């Protein structure tokens, strides 16, 4: 198991970006877990302050943006051995 505690996105471009974050569970379809609209140089946390996103083996975090070259991201958490 992996536990995501922090998922942060930052628009480094000069235009507004829509960012959508999905989780695709192993063998399943992608589901939206967050959506933000970021102005130039704006940043946002995708997960709520006290939220935890739990991932199992084979699960994937996916992201989609208006222009895939201008959004940076940071994901932190922990993995259970």
Long-range contacts (C-beta under 8 A, 24 or more apart in sequence): 1-54, 1-55, 1-56, 1-79, 1-80, 2-54, 2-55, 2-56, 2-59, 2-77, 2-78, 2-79, 2-80, 3-52, 3-53, 3-54, 3-55, 3-77, 3-78, 3-79, 3-80, 4-47, 4-52, 4-53, 4-54, 4-55, 4-61, 4-75, 4-76, 4-77, 5-47, 5-52, 5-76, 5-77, 5-78, 6-45, 6-47, 6-74, 6-75, 6-76, 6-77, 7-34, 7-45, 7-46, 7-47, 7-53, 7-61, 7-73, 7-74, 7-75, 8-43, 8-44, 8-45, 8-46, 8-73, 8-74, 8-75, 9-36, 9-38, 9-43, 9-44, 9-46, 9-63, 9-71, 9-72, 9-73, 10-38, 10-41, 10-42, 10-43, 10-71, 10-72, 10-73, 11-38, 11-39, 11-40, 11-41, 11-42, 11-43, 11-70, 11-71, 12-41, 12-70, 12-71, 12-72, 13-40, 13-67, 13-69, 13-70, 13-71, 14-40, 14-70, 15-40, 15-66, 15-67, 15-70, 16-40, 16-66, 17-65, 17-66, 17-67, 17-70, 17-71, 18-65, 18-66, 19-44, 19-46, 19-63, 19-64, 19-65, 19-71, 20-63, 20-64, 20-65, 21-46, 21-61, 21-62, 21-63, 22-61, 22-62, 22-63, 22-64, 23-53, 23-55, 23-59, 23-60, 23-61, 23-62, 24-59, 24-60, 24-62, 25-56, 25-58, 25-59, 26-56, 26-57, 26-58, 26-59, 27-58, 30-62, 38-71, 52-77, 53-77
